[in-house]
């Protein structure tokens, strides 16, 4: 749970999604293909759980779409 708290705190403090790339532990990425329009960050470093969210044009406003426990690109 502390990983989720750290993740959400960082997202709330971010000025925009570009600044999320400064936090390497988040592994922020804009998604493609069937998840196009969503972005994701890692909840806990070293784990596959991701927070999937939609971005807004007028700043960082995050709506939780899904807490994904199986990484969409995982080959395991």
Backbone as ProteinMPNN parsed JSONL, in Angstrom:
{"seq_chain_A": "XXXXXXXXXXXXXXXXXXXXXXXXXXXXXXXXXXXXXXXXXXXXXXXXXXXXXXXXXXXXXXXXXXXXXXXXXXXX", "coords_chain_A": {"N_chain_A": [[0.819, -1.199, 0.0], [2.046, 1.205, 0.593], [3.511, 1.771, -1.682], [1.542, 2.476, -3.545], [0.558, 4.777, -2.315], [2.842, 6.434, -2.425], [3.097, 6.652, -5.189], [0.638, 7.936, -5.926], [0.905, 10.339, -4.475], [3.125, 11.475, -5.745], [2.064, 11.805, -8.323], [0.048, 13.686, -7.793], [1.57, 15.885, -7.019], [2.926, 16.537, -9.302], [3.541, 18.852, -11.943], [2.834, 18.565, -14.56], [2.297, 15.927, -16.988], [4.641, 15.494, -18.391], [6.656, 16.034, -16.573], [6.599, 13.752, -15.056], [8.381, 11.964, -16.081], [10.735, 12.508, -14.839], [10.785, 11.037, -12.572], [12.061, 8.194, -12.144], [11.308, 5.79, -10.924], [8.615, 5.533, -11.383], [8.243, 4.771, -14.024], [6.792, 5.993, -16.125], [4.566, 5.996, -18.887], [3.011, 6.639, -22.045], [0.368, 4.878, -23.378], [-0.17, 2.533, -26.082], [-1.745, 1.194, -29.072], [-4.311, -1.07, -28.309], [-4.741, 0.145, -25.885], [-4.562, 2.795, -26.292], [-4.701, 6.274, -25.612], [-4.637, 6.105, -22.931], [-2.486, 6.356, -20.056], [0.251, 5.123, -18.065], [1.679, 4.286, -14.867], [4.136, 2.748, -12.8], [3.249, 1.131, -9.823], [4.662, 0.075, -7.633], [8.087, -0.119, -7.233], [9.941, -2.532, -8.998], [7.902, -4.336, -9.279], [5.042, -5.576, -11.186], [2.563, -4.325, -11.132], [0.453, -1.756, -12.276], [-0.752, 1.597, -12.498], [-3.321, 2.657, -14.358], [-4.401, 5.41, -16.271], [-6.301, 8.244, -17.495], [-5.367, 11.195, -19.209], [-5.842, 14.761, -18.921], [-6.26, 17.698, -20.942], [-6.005, 20.232, -19.763], [-4.088, 20.327, -17.644], [-2.828, 18.322, -14.897], [-4.99, 16.02, -14.255], [-6.182, 13.283, -12.919], [-7.947, 10.388, -13.535], [-8.663, 7.416, -12.072], [-8.432, 4.579, -13.923], [-7.837, 1.886, -13.929], [-6.342, -0.508, -11.764], [-3.855, -2.353, -12.596], [-2.896, -5.658, -12.41], [-1.578, -7.403, -13.979], [0.892, -6.976, -16.121], [0.49, -5.44, -19.215], [2.324, -5.892, -21.213], [3.761, -8.04, -20.418], [5.657, -10.981, -20.687], [5.535, -13.218, -19.213]], "CA_chain_A": [[0.0, 0.0, 0.0], [2.898, 2.393, 0.616], [3.877, 2.055, -3.066], [0.417, 3.197, -4.141], [0.537, 6.115, -1.698], [3.967, 7.182, -3.002], [2.732, 6.887, -6.584], [-0.421, 8.951, -5.982], [1.46, 11.602, -3.99], [3.964, 12.003, -6.821], [1.173, 12.255, -9.396], [-0.641, 14.902, -7.361], [2.536, 16.98, -6.938], [3.48, 16.812, -10.632], [2.961, 20.0, -12.636], [2.267, 18.026, -15.799], [2.73, 14.547, -17.188], [6.028, 15.495, -18.863], [7.524, 15.994, -15.394], [6.602, 12.404, -14.478], [9.563, 11.253, -16.585], [11.826, 12.775, -13.903], [10.681, 10.063, -11.485], [12.328, 6.931, -12.843], [10.623, 4.662, -10.282], [7.249, 5.432, -11.901], [8.235, 4.187, -15.373], [5.652, 6.606, -16.814], [4.493, 5.839, -20.336], [1.735, 6.754, -22.743], [0.116, 3.558, -23.939], [-0.46, 2.472, -27.516], [-2.582, 0.101, -29.584], [-5.655, -1.199, -27.728], [-4.831, 0.993, -24.693], [-4.296, 4.158, -26.73], [-5.496, 7.256, -24.884], [-4.34, 5.93, -21.517], [-1.093, 6.368, -19.63], [0.413, 4.266, -16.896], [2.855, 4.38, -14.011], [4.328, 1.592, -11.938], [2.833, 1.423, -8.455], [5.725, -0.285, -6.696], [9.3, -0.436, -7.972], [10.285, -3.944, -9.022], [6.69, -5.149, -9.437], [4.384, -5.294, -12.467], [1.297, -3.605, -10.966], [0.465, -0.439, -12.885], [-1.919, 2.454, -12.389], [-3.696, 3.153, -15.681], [-5.204, 6.614, -16.113], [-6.493, 9.127, -18.647], [-4.863, 12.549, -18.982], [-6.659, 15.883, -19.384], [-5.465, 18.732, -21.608], [-5.829, 21.429, -18.939], [-3.309, 20.054, -16.45], [-2.807, 16.951, -14.405], [-6.212, 15.568, -13.595], [-6.103, 11.848, -13.162], [-9.062, 9.522, -13.162], [-8.174, 6.045, -12.03], [-9.124, 3.703, -14.849], [-7.625, 0.492, -13.561], [-5.12, -0.947, -11.115], [-3.59, -3.535, -13.402], [-1.97, -6.564, -11.736], [-0.857, -8.17, -14.989], [1.425, -5.997, -17.074], [-0.025, -5.664, -20.56], [3.403, -6.32, -22.096], [4.5, -9.109, -19.752], [5.789, -12.228, -21.44], [5.508, -14.314, -18.233]], "C_chain_A": [[0.862, 1.262, 0.0], [3.362, 2.768, -0.792], [2.796, 2.85, -3.772], [0.354, 4.618, -3.601], [1.639, 6.989, -2.296], [3.66, 7.563, -4.448], [1.712, 8.018, -6.694], [0.079, 10.311, -5.52], [2.306, 12.264, -5.073], [3.108, 12.531, -7.963], [0.476, 13.558, -9.027], [0.292, 16.108, -7.324], [3.075, 17.387, -8.308], [2.765, 17.995, -11.283], [2.289, 19.585, -13.931], [2.817, 16.616, -15.996], [4.155, 14.459, -17.724], [6.983, 15.379, -17.678], [7.559, 14.614, -14.734], [7.807, 11.598, -14.944], [10.777, 11.486, -15.695], [11.848, 11.779, -12.747], [10.826, 8.668, -12.084], [11.592, 5.747, -12.226], [9.195, 4.487, -10.791], [7.174, 4.703, -13.243], [7.004, 4.673, -16.149], [5.71, 6.331, -18.308], [3.082, 6.082, -20.839], [1.543, 5.449, -23.497], [-0.313, 3.64, -25.396], [-1.431, 1.335, -27.806], [-3.935, 0.057, -28.89], [-5.831, -0.376, -26.45], [-4.518, 2.455, -25.022], [-5.241, 5.129, -26.023], [-5.309, 7.157, -23.384], [-2.841, 6.061, -21.293], [-0.985, 5.455, -18.426], [1.687, 4.607, -16.146], [2.918, 3.111, -13.171], [3.978, 1.987, -10.507], [3.963, 1.172, -7.471], [6.94, -0.731, -7.493], [9.632, -1.922, -7.866], [9.102, -4.879, -9.171], [6.014, -4.774, -10.753], [3.099, -4.486, -12.328], [1.433, -2.173, -11.471], [-0.84, 0.289, -12.598], [-2.183, 3.005, -13.781], [-4.63, 4.343, -15.505], [-5.309, 7.372, -17.428], [-5.998, 10.519, -18.273], [-5.852, 13.571, -19.523], [-5.748, 16.939, -19.993], [-5.147, 19.913, -20.702], [-5.126, 21.13, -17.62], [-3.374, 18.591, -16.058], [-4.085, 16.696, -13.624], [-6.331, 14.096, -13.919], [-7.345, 11.156, -12.652], [-8.519, 8.104, -13.172], [-9.047, 5.191, -12.941], [-9.024, 2.266, -14.36], [-6.336, 0.355, -12.764], [-4.825, -2.307, -11.723], [-2.546, -4.407, -12.722], [-1.23, -7.465, -12.71], [-0.402, -7.194, -16.059], [1.029, -6.396, -18.486], [1.051, -6.126, -21.528], [4.197, -7.482, -21.533], [4.501, -10.379, -20.587], [5.722, -13.442, -20.519], [4.187, -15.019, -18.214]], "O_chain_A": [[0.447, 2.287, -0.54], [3.584, 3.946, -1.075], [3.091, 3.788, -4.512], [0.12, 5.561, -4.358], [1.399, 8.148, -2.635], [3.942, 8.685, -4.87], [1.903, 8.953, -7.471], [-0.281, 11.333, -6.106], [2.213, 13.472, -5.289], [3.397, 13.594, -8.512], [0.332, 14.441, -9.872], [-0.143, 17.233, -7.569], [3.625, 18.479, -8.452], [1.545, 18.125, -11.189], [1.295, 20.182, -14.348], [3.695, 16.172, -15.256], [4.817, 13.44, -17.528], [8.005, 14.699, -17.769], [8.454, 14.335, -13.937], [8.213, 10.649, -14.274], [11.754, 10.741, -15.782], [12.84, 11.696, -12.022], [9.841, 8.042, -12.478], [11.278, 4.789, -12.932], [8.62, 3.408, -10.649], [6.156, 4.088, -13.561], [6.276, 3.881, -16.747], [6.772, 6.422, -18.924], [2.097, 5.778, -20.166], [2.454, 4.974, -24.174], [-0.759, 4.684, -25.873], [-1.872, 0.62, -26.906], [-4.646, 1.063, -28.883], [-6.956, -0.213, -25.977], [-4.241, 3.252, -24.125], [-6.427, 4.845, -25.855], [-5.767, 8.025, -22.641], [-2.039, 5.899, -22.213], [-1.991, 5.058, -17.838], [2.641, 5.143, -16.711], [1.9, 2.488, -12.872], [4.37, 3.056, -10.039], [4.192, 1.979, -6.57], [6.838, -1.622, -8.336], [9.607, -2.496, -6.778], [9.278, -6.097, -9.187], [6.369, -3.769, -11.369], [2.585, -4.0, -13.335], [2.389, -1.469, -11.145], [-1.897, -0.329, -12.472], [-1.359, 3.74, -14.325], [-5.547, 4.297, -14.685], [-4.516, 7.17, -18.348], [-6.193, 10.967, -17.144], [-6.602, 13.293, -20.458], [-4.588, 17.06, -19.599], [-4.101, 20.539, -20.868], [-5.539, 21.638, -16.577], [-3.9, 17.748, -16.784], [-4.225, 17.113, -12.474], [-6.556, 13.717, -15.069], [-7.743, 11.314, -11.498], [-7.976, 7.65, -14.178], [-10.258, 5.097, -12.744], [-10.005, 1.523, -14.377], [-5.349, 1.029, -13.056], [-5.479, -3.297, -11.395], [-1.427, -3.954, -12.478], [-0.342, -8.216, -12.304], [-1.214, -6.654, -16.81], [1.209, -7.543, -18.897], [0.729, -6.7, -22.568], [5.209, -7.875, -22.115], [3.472, -10.793, -21.122], [5.838, -14.576, -20.985], [4.002, -15.963, -17.446]]}, "name": "protein", "num_of_chains": 1, "seq": "XXXXXXXXXXXXXXXXXXXXXXXXXXXXXXXXXXXXXXXXXXXXXXXXXXXXXXXXXXXXXXXXXXXXXXXXXXXX"}
